[in-house]
Amino acid sequence: MTANTRTVVAYTLVQVLEQRKSLSEVLAPQLAHISAPRERSLAQEICYGVLRWHLRLEAVLGRLLRAPFKERDKDIHCLLLAGLYQLIYLRLPAHAAVDATVEATLALDKGWARGVVNAVLRHYLRDSERLLAAADADECARLAHPTWLLELLKQAWPHGHNLPSWQAIAAANNERAPMCLRVNMRRTTRAEYLAQLQASGIAAHATLYSPQGVTLEKPAGVEGLPGFAAGEMSVQDEGAQLAAGLLAAEPGERVLDACSAPGGKACHILETTPALLELVALDNSAARLARVQENLDRLGLAATLVEGDAGAPQTWWDGRPFDRILLDAPCSGTGVIRRHPDIKWLRRATDIAAAAQAQQRLLRALWPLLKPGGVLLYAVCSVLPQEGEHQVRDFMAGQPNARAEPLALPADAEGGTILTGSHGMDGFHYARLRKGYL
Amino acid sequence: MALLNILHFPDPRLRNKALPVAQVDDAVRTLVDDMLETMYDAPGIGLAATQVNVAKRVVVMDLSLEKNAPLCLINPEIVSRSGTEEMEEGCLSVPGVYETVQRAERVTVRALDRDGKPFELDSDGLLAVCIQHEIDHLEGKLFVDYLSELKRTRVRKRMEKVRQHTL
C-alpha cells in the first residue's frame, strides 16, 4: 500500500504550524512518502497554499468549529485547513475533495473525526459566500497577514501608485513566485541557453534587469531542465541576481562574501568575474558551507571556503583586506514570503529588532576589513526599513568614511528597496557603501 | 540487502497464490529485509511478497512517517473481522491510482514474526486496512478488484498505456 496524500499534508502542516519548523526543512522528507509524482505535486501545492492563506483559512474554520481540537488532534485541524484550501482555491470537484479529506481521517488513525470533518466541509459548501464575507471583514484574515507585519508594512509603505504600496506587497506575498534561472556565463550564454530551453519545449524569456537571468513561464523541476547537471545554470530570483552587478567586482580583486551559504551570489560573482584574485566564501555553518562547495563544483568554480562568524573577524580573518565585501545579512525574509509563506507564521514582531541588531553588528565588524576605496554591498531580502534603510543610515552615522553610492536599480526601487513583486522580483534592499581614504 | 523489482498491474504474476513459509530461516529473513528496503525505496507503507514475484506468505509494513517501525507478518491469517470502513487506497503495483475501497473496520491477525515466533495483533484504522490490503495480495487479489468493472477497465487501459510508453 502507499501513503495517503492528505495524511502527508496534515503531518507536514502540524510540523510547521504546531512545532514551528520551517516548511523547506520538513516538506521534502514528508513528500518522500508519496510515490506518485502527480500526488506529490498536489501535496506540495496544498501545503504551500494552506500556509499562504493560513490566517484566512483559520478565520473561516473558526466560524465552523464549536470548540478547538485538543493538542493531540491538531492533525485533524490541519486536515480541515487543507480541506478548506482545496474547496476555496483549487479547481478540484468539491465532492471529491471532501470525500478524500474525510477518508484521510482514517489514514490518520482517527476515524472518530470522520463526522466532524464531513460536517465542517459540507457546512462550508452550503454557506461559503457568507462565511468568506464574514472572514474577510477582518483585514488580517482577508490579506492573510499577521497584524504586526501589516502594521510594519503600513508604516513603511503608506503611499503608492494605484494602491498603497503596503497593499501591493501583501498581495504579492500571496502570489506564486515565478521560477527564475541564472545562466552560468562561464559555460554558455543567455541566448544559447534560451535556445536550449526552446528546443526542449520550455517557454521562457530573458529577465529585464539581470543580464544573466531567465524566467520560466511555468515553474519546473530543476533536475529536468537542460544543462542543470552540467552546471549551465542555477535557480535564483532576479532580485537576488542584482547583487553581483551592484558589487561590480573587477579582475584581480579580493572579494569576501560574508554570509555565503548556499552560495548563489558567490557563484554569480565568480561566473561574471573570472579573473578574481580570490573569493572568500564565509559562513558560520560547516553543513551549509558544504552546500556552497556543491554549487561551486557543479558550476565549475573555485572559492576559498571559511567557517566563521562574520561578526567576529578576529577568529577567522587572515589580516589581508578585501577590495569588495558582499554582506547578504541574515534577515526576517519579509521580501521572500511568496517563496516561503511560512515566514508569516514563524516570525514574530520581536524578531525584527533582533535581526536589526545582528545586522548592525555585522556591518560594524566587517567594515574594517575593507580596503580604503573599496566597496561593501549590503543586502537583505526584506522590505522593512528597520533592516534596510534605517540600518544603513545608523551605520553611516558612526562611520564618517562611509559614503553611499547610487545604485543601478529599477526606477521605482525607492532608496534601494525593491518591493516584493515589482518587476516580478523578490523584495530586497541594497546599499552600496564606498570606503573613503581617511 | 537488495532492491527487488515490483510487478505492475495487470501483470498476471500478481494473481499467483502464495504458499505458506515452512520454516523461518535466514533465506526468509533476507527476503524480509529486501522487501523492507524495497518498500522504503518505492516509497510505500506495505508490501507483499507476491508483488516482488515471490510466492511466499510474507508481508512487510511500516505505517510510521519516520520509517522506523517496520512490521513483518509471515503466514498471516485473519482470525476475526468486524464493522465496515471506507478508505482511499493506493498500491505500489498500481502506481498513481487511488480509489476508495470498503473493508472491515477491525481485524485480528495471527502470524509469525521475523524470528518465527507466533503472535496475534488487534488492529483498526489504517493498520487494519493495510493488513487486509497486503493479505489480499497473497491470495492474488488487488484493491482494484473491488472497483466497478468500468473503473477497473479504465485503470487497466491506463496502466497498459504507461507500460507501452515506458518499456
Interface residues (C-beta under 8 A of the other chain):
Chain A: M1 T2 A3 N4 T5 V8 Y11 Q30 A32 H33 I34 S35 A36 P37 R38 E39 D99 A100 E103 A104 L106 A107 L108 D109 K110 G111
Chain B: A42 P43 G44 I45 G46 M61 L65 E85 E86 M87 E88 E89 G90 C91 L92 P95 G96 Y98 T100 E105 D124 G125 L126 L127 V129 C130 H133 E134
